[in-house]
Amino acid sequence: MPVSLSKPIVGVDVAKNELVIYQADGDLLEAIPNTKTSIKQWLKALLGPVSIAIEATNIYHLDFADLAYEAGCTIYMVGGYELKHYREGVKIRAKTDALDAKLLARYLKNEAEELRPWTPPSPMYRQLLSLFRRRAALVQARVGLVQSWSNEPLLKAAFAEQIKSMQRLETMIEKTINDQLKEAGLLGQLKRCLKVEGIGFLTGARLLTAFQRGEFSNADAFIAFLGMDLRVSKSGQKDGRRSLTKRGDPEARRLLHNAAMSASRTKAWKGFYDEQRARGFSTTQALVILARKLARVVFALLKGQSEYQPKVS
């Protein structure tokens, strides 16, 4: 049964240059420019705070979410995956900005009991997340260039210098991440993470960044935030293939996967990895299991402010 929210319901579809807003109570649909000035004017015209469902985009929803939160509105972030499948579930065959704004309001009205209100992350979290994403994009570009230019001898010297320049920029980003953690007084926490076999600077810093996002009640919540929880498909006698939900930041999962590859070769974790392989799991599946284990260990260290105790052989 739908939960009755205390505030009027609004759905907001976000694009880079425009916001399409649907106010369910008055069946009012409007479009405004996606600028701070226009958003402030729209919020000022409201009769009072409202409950807003907004589809999370890359960055284009942030100004609206921040300003609406400051104005006393309750914000609910809806992922594109959830909205897509909800659209299919209620048999809406078309997709337009206006329909999506209405669908977001409908989703909030019917699913409010299962949703958690959004709160703005700290400036430090946003800065660190931005640095990690830019580094990931830089690495992806560098690797792509190396692969596509590997058979071009005429420009070998110039290309090598370009690659070195990109690597220097990567190093600069990593130093900036370290400086941000130092300024926030989190280097001690990072050192806790680095004592876990397989966890390097980037993985430890990324997990520490994720930990700063909010109060996680347990390790399962932390794993889900990272998108490392499993999607189960089981009905009657059919037990379908399990897969990761992949709801969180893909860079965190990539770094964890690399950490698991490194950990699987250490004395501390090789036995655990071999055990998963012996149970019939593929190499990738065994590494995912190990990656989740590493994330759980790091969470326990950060949550309990405890020191890592290496596994006794």
Secondary structure as UniProt FT lines:
FT   STRAND          9..14
FT   STRAND          18..23
FT   TURN            24..27
FT   STRAND          28..33
FT   HELIX           36..45
FT   STRAND          51..55
FT   TURN            60..61
FT   HELIX           62..70
FT   TURN            71..72
FT   STRAND          74..78
FT   HELIX           80..89
FT   TURN            90..91
FT   HELIX           97..111
FT   HELIX           112..114
FT   HELIX           123..149
FT   TURN            150..151
FT   HELIX           153..155
FT   HELIX           156..183
FT   TURN            184..185
FT   HELIX           187..194
FT   TURN            197..198
FT   HELIX           201..211
FT   TURN            212..213
FT   HELIX           219..226
FT   STRAND          230..231
FT   STRAND          234..235
FT   TURN            236..237
FT   STRAND          238..239
FT   STRAND          243..244
FT   HELIX           250..263
FT   TURN            264..265
FT   TURN            267..269
FT   HELIX           270..278
FT   TURN            279..280
FT   HELIX           283..304
//
